[in-house]
């Protein structure tokens, strides 16, 4: 599975962007409890704390406001059983358009996230000697890589085989050294005795690199069933589908990933690649803005921000 650290330079922005002919706001609303549109939601358009429009949105999840005056607007979304959300849209000139996306989270979300981070009974039984070896391994890994770190992980596993975190790191070292059988075994043990999604993602990546795509997909679906609120599993699935040219399925999985708790803003770079291929430029721009909203700092953020500025300068 290829790295998702896309470089959006000439690839995306050398393409001519279509002209926009009105000052508009468009958007859509999705529910994170399955990725679909909401049955109904109240959409409110505000400017300077005054309500300009308020209406009940239909089941397609989309809304739009046309021919608006230049200025700053606030869109507020309310749906029964979900956390209220709002976003600001700035129309800076007569031919500008803002694309907004909302993924509403259920009110019960905080409780479900807390339950998914429970510590397993096996983790509680890890002896101190194994933890010490594991921590030494992590330090060695950061400085000198697996060659120096692997013996510490092996020592930790020898002290306690069910030490899921050590098995996961050992699996990555085995995979780096092309030891297929031991890598798979370590990841499987980490999955069996651990409580995190990372062994699923690492083993799926390992399968994909061995051209075992169907096994990778099956494993990720298994992880999704076990950790339904974890968006990163769906992101991993989307990457694999994208690499095989299954763009519609990749788009659906990536949107599901964003609708749930996820650690990486790169899901929006993947969606931008998908929308580039489909020549859907408004959606592409929307995804790059979502990337910046989630990860406003760093070299990639600077590059995306620069490219967005170039797009907005086009007539």
C-alpha positions as CSV (number, residue, x, y, z in Angstrom):
1,X,0.0,0.0,0.0
2,X,1.5,3.2,-1.1
3,X,2.2,6.1,1.3
4,X,-0.7,8.6,1.6
5,X,1.6,11.6,1.9
6,X,0.5,13.1,-1.4
7,X,2.3,16.1,-2.9
8,X,-0.4,18.4,-4.3
9,X,1.6,20.7,-6.5
10,X,1.3,20.6,-10.3
11,X,-0.7,17.4,-10.2
12,X,-3.8,19.1,-8.9
13,X,-3.4,22.8,-9.5
14,X,-2.1,22.8,-13.1
15,X,-5.6,21.9,-14.1
16,X,-7.7,24.8,-15.1
17,X,-10.5,25.5,-12.6
18,X,-14.0,26.3,-13.9
19,X,-15.3,29.8,-13.4
20,X,-17.9,30.5,-10.7
21,X,-20.6,32.9,-11.6
22,X,-22.3,33.9,-8.4
23,X,-21.7,34.5,-4.7
24,X,-23.1,31.3,-3.3
25,X,-22.9,28.9,-0.4
26,X,-23.5,25.2,-0.9
27,X,-23.2,22.3,1.4
28,X,-24.3,18.9,2.6
29,X,-25.0,17.3,5.9
30,X,-24.2,13.7,6.8
31,X,-24.9,11.6,9.8
32,X,-21.8,9.8,11.3
33,X,-24.1,6.9,12.4
34,X,-23.7,5.1,9.1
35,X,-22.4,7.9,6.8
36,X,-25.8,8.7,5.2
37,X,-27.7,11.9,4.9
38,X,-30.0,12.9,7.8
39,X,-33.7,12.4,7.5
40,X,-34.2,16.0,8.6
41,X,-32.2,18.9,10.0
42,X,-32.8,22.6,10.6
43,X,-30.4,24.8,8.6
44,X,-30.0,28.4,9.7
45,X,-28.2,31.2,7.8
46,X,-27.0,34.1,9.9
47,X,-25.2,37.3,9.2
48,X,-24.1,39.8,11.9
49,X,-26.1,37.7,14.5
50,X,-29.3,38.2,12.5
51,X,-31.1,35.2,11.1
52,X,-31.5,35.6,7.3
53,X,-33.1,32.2,6.6
54,X,-34.1,29.1,8.5
55,X,-35.6,26.0,7.0
56,X,-36.0,22.3,7.4
57,X,-33.7,20.4,5.1
58,X,-34.9,17.4,3.2
59,X,-33.5,13.9,3.2
60,X,-30.9,14.4,0.5
61,X,-28.6,16.2,3.0
62,X,-27.9,19.2,0.7
63,X,-28.5,22.9,1.1
64,X,-27.7,26.0,-1.0
65,X,-28.0,29.7,-0.9
66,X,-27.7,31.7,-4.1
67,X,-26.9,35.3,-5.1
68,X,-25.7,36.4,-1.6
69,X,-24.1,39.7,-1.0
70,X,-20.3,39.8,-0.2
71,X,-19.6,39.2,3.4
72,X,-19.3,36.7,6.3
73,X,-22.1,34.3,7.0
74,X,-22.7,31.6,9.6
75,X,-24.4,28.3,8.9
76,X,-25.9,26.6,11.9
77,X,-27.2,23.0,11.9
78,X,-29.5,21.4,14.4
79,X,-30.8,17.8,14.3
80,X,-32.5,16.0,17.0
81,X,-30.1,13.6,18.8
82,X,-27.0,15.1,17.3
83,X,-24.5,17.7,18.5
84,X,-25.2,21.2,17.0
85,X,-22.6,22.5,14.5
86,X,-21.9,25.7,12.8
87,X,-19.4,27.0,10.3
88,X,-18.4,30.4,8.8
89,X,-18.4,31.0,5.1
90,X,-16.7,34.1,3.8
91,X,-17.8,35.4,0.4
92,X,-15.0,37.7,-0.7
93,X,-16.1,38.7,-4.2
94,X,-19.0,38.5,-6.5
95,X,-17.9,35.3,-8.2
96,X,-17.0,33.4,-5.0
97,X,-18.5,30.2,-3.7
98,X,-18.1,28.4,-0.4
99,X,-18.6,24.6,-0.1
100,X,-19.3,23.4,3.4
101,X,-19.6,19.8,4.7
102,X,-21.1,18.8,8.1
103,X,-20.7,15.4,9.7
104,X,-23.0,15.4,12.7
105,X,-22.0,13.4,15.7
106,X,-24.5,11.7,17.9
107,X,-24.9,12.9,21.4
108,X,-23.9,9.5,22.8
109,X,-20.5,9.7,20.9
110,X,-18.4,10.7,23.9
111,X,-19.5,7.6,25.9
112,X,-18.8,5.3,23.0
113,X,-15.3,6.7,22.5
114,X,-14.5,6.2,26.2
115,X,-15.7,2.6,26.1
116,X,-13.5,1.8,23.1
117,X,-10.4,2.9,24.9
118,X,-10.8,0.4,27.7
119,X,-7.6,-1.4,28.9
120,X,-7.7,-5.2,28.4
121,X,-7.1,-7.6,31.3
122,X,-3.9,-8.8,29.5
123,X,-2.5,-5.3,29.4
124,X,-3.0,-5.0,33.2
125,X,-1.0,-8.2,33.7
126,X,2.1,-7.0,31.8
127,X,5.1,-7.3,34.2
128,X,7.2,-4.3,34.9
129,X,10.3,-6.0,33.3
130,X,8.4,-6.4,30.0
131,X,7.3,-2.8,30.1
132,X,10.8,-1.6,30.7
133,X,12.1,-3.6,27.8
134,X,9.3,-2.3,25.6
135,X,10.1,1.3,26.5
136,X,13.8,0.8,25.8
137,X,12.8,-0.6,22.4
138,X,10.7,2.5,21.6
139,X,13.7,4.7,22.4
140,X,16.0,2.6,20.3
141,X,13.5,2.6,17.4
142,X,13.3,6.3,17.4
143,X,17.0,6.8,17.2
144,X,18.4,3.8,15.3
145,X,15.5,1.8,13.9
146,X,14.4,-1.8,14.1
147,X,17.9,-3.3,14.1
148,X,18.5,-1.9,17.6
149,X,15.0,-2.0,18.8
150,X,13.9,-5.5,17.9
151,X,16.0,-7.2,20.7
152,X,14.2,-5.1,23.3
153,X,10.8,-6.0,21.9
154,X,11.8,-9.7,21.8
155,X,12.8,-9.5,25.4
156,X,9.5,-7.9,26.3
157,X,7.6,-10.6,24.5
158,X,9.7,-13.3,26.1
159,X,8.6,-12.0,29.5
160,X,5.0,-11.8,28.5
161,X,3.7,-13.2,25.2
162,X,0.3,-11.5,25.4
163,X,2.0,-8.0,25.5
164,X,0.0,-6.6,22.5
165,X,1.9,-3.3,22.1
166,X,5.3,-5.1,22.0
167,X,3.9,-7.7,19.5
168,X,2.6,-4.9,17.3
169,X,6.1,-3.2,17.2
170,X,7.8,-6.5,16.7
171,X,5.4,-7.2,13.8
172,X,6.5,-4.0,12.1
173,X,10.1,-4.9,12.5
174,X,9.5,-8.4,11.1
175,X,7.7,-6.8,8.1
176,X,10.6,-4.4,7.5
177,X,13.0,-7.4,7.4
178,X,10.6,-9.3,5.0
179,X,9.9,-12.0,7.6
180,X,6.4,-12.7,6.4
181,X,5.4,-15.5,8.7
182,X,6.7,-13.9,12.0
183,X,5.2,-10.5,11.0
184,X,1.8,-12.0,10.5
185,X,1.9,-14.0,13.7
186,X,3.0,-10.9,15.8
187,X,0.2,-8.8,14.4
188,X,-2.3,-11.5,14.9
189,X,-1.3,-11.8,18.6
190,X,-1.5,-8.1,19.0
191,X,-5.0,-8.1,17.6
192,X,-6.0,-11.0,19.8
193,X,-4.8,-9.5,23.1
194,X,-4.9,-5.8,22.4
195,X,-7.5,-3.1,22.5
196,X,-6.4,-0.7,19.7
197,X,-6.9,-0.5,15.9
198,X,-3.2,-0.3,15.0
199,X,-2.4,-4.0,14.6
200,X,-5.4,-4.2,12.2
201,X,-4.0,-1.4,10.1
202,X,-0.5,-2.6,10.2
203,X,-1.4,-6.2,9.2
204,X,-3.7,-4.9,6.4
205,X,-0.9,-2.8,5.1
206,X,1.4,-5.9,5.2
207,X,-1.2,-7.9,3.3
208,X,-1.6,-5.2,0.7
209,X,2.2,-5.0,0.1
210,X,2.1,-8.8,-0.5
211,X,-0.8,-8.3,-3.1
212,X,-3.2,-9.9,-0.7
213,X,-5.8,-7.2,-1.1
214,X,-8.9,-9.3,-0.4
215,X,-7.4,-10.4,2.9
216,X,-6.5,-6.8,3.8
217,X,-10.1,-5.8,3.1
218,X,-11.5,-8.6,5.1
219,X,-9.3,-7.8,8.1
220,X,-10.2,-4.1,8.0
221,X,-13.9,-5.0,7.9
222,X,-13.3,-7.2,10.9
223,X,-11.7,-4.3,12.7
224,X,-14.5,-1.9,11.7
225,X,-17.0,-4.4,13.2
226,X,-15.0,-4.4,16.5
227,X,-14.3,-0.7,16.6
228,X,-17.2,1.0,14.7
229,X,-16.4,4.5,15.8
230,X,-12.8,4.5,14.6
231,X,-12.5,6.3,11.3
232,X,-8.9,5.4,10.7
233,X,-9.9,1.8,9.9
234,X,-12.1,3.1,7.1
235,X,-9.3,5.4,5.9
236,X,-7.0,2.4,5.6
237,X,-9.8,0.7,3.6
238,X,-10.2,3.7,1.4
239,X,-6.5,3.9,0.6
240,X,-6.5,0.2,-0.5
241,X,-9.5,0.7,-2.7
242,X,-8.0,3.9,-4.2
243,X,-4.8,2.0,-5.0
244,X,-6.8,-0.5,-6.9
245,X,-8.7,2.1,-8.9
246,X,-12.1,1.5,-7.1
247,X,-12.7,5.2,-6.7
248,X,-16.4,5.2,-5.9
249,X,-15.9,2.7,-3.1
250,X,-12.8,4.6,-1.9
251,X,-14.8,7.8,-1.8
252,X,-17.5,6.2,0.3
253,X,-15.0,4.7,2.8
254,X,-13.1,8.0,3.1
255,X,-16.3,10.0,3.8
256,X,-17.2,7.4,6.4
257,X,-13.7,7.9,7.9
258,X,-14.1,11.6,8.2
259,X,-17.6,11.2,9.7
260,X,-16.0,9.3,12.6
261,X,-13.1,9.9,15.0
262,X,-9.9,9.9,13.0
263,X,-6.4,10.9,13.8
264,X,-5.1,11.8,10.3
265,X,-6.2,14.7,8.2
266,X,-4.8,12.9,5.2
267,X,-8.2,11.4,4.6
268,X,-9.0,14.8,2.9
269,X,-6.0,14.6,0.7
270,X,-7.2,11.2,-0.5
271,X,-10.7,12.6,-1.2
272,X,-9.1,15.5,-3.1
273,X,-7.3,13.0,-5.3
274,X,-10.5,11.2,-5.9
275,X,-12.3,14.5,-6.8
276,X,-9.5,15.5,-9.0
277,X,-9.9,12.3,-11.0
278,X,-13.6,13.0,-11.3
279,X,-13.0,16.6,-12.3
280,X,-15.2,17.7,-9.3
281,X,-13.3,20.9,-8.5
282,X,-15.7,22.4,-5.9
283,X,-15.5,19.1,-3.9
284,X,-11.7,19.1,-4.3
285,X,-11.4,22.6,-2.8
286,X,-13.8,21.7,0.0
287,X,-11.6,18.8,1.0
288,X,-8.5,20.8,1.0
289,X,-10.2,23.4,3.3
290,X,-11.2,20.5,5.6
291,X,-7.6,19.4,5.7
292,X,-6.5,22.8,6.8
293,X,-9.2,23.0,9.4
294,X,-8.0,19.7,10.9
295,X,-4.2,20.3,10.4
296,X,-3.5,24.0,10.0
297,X,0.2,23.7,10.6
298,X,3.1,21.9,8.9
299,X,4.8,21.8,5.5
300,X,1.8,20.1,3.8
301,X,-0.6,22.6,5.3
302,X,1.5,25.5,3.9
303,X,1.5,23.9,0.5
304,X,-2.3,23.3,0.5
305,X,-2.9,26.9,1.7
306,X,-0.7,28.3,-1.1
307,X,-2.5,26.2,-3.7
308,X,-5.9,27.3,-2.4
309,X,-4.8,30.9,-2.6
310,X,-3.8,30.4,-6.3
311,X,-7.2,28.8,-7.0
312,X,-9.1,31.8,-5.5
313,X,-7.1,34.2,-7.5
314,X,-8.3,32.7,-10.8
315,X,-11.0,34.7,-12.6
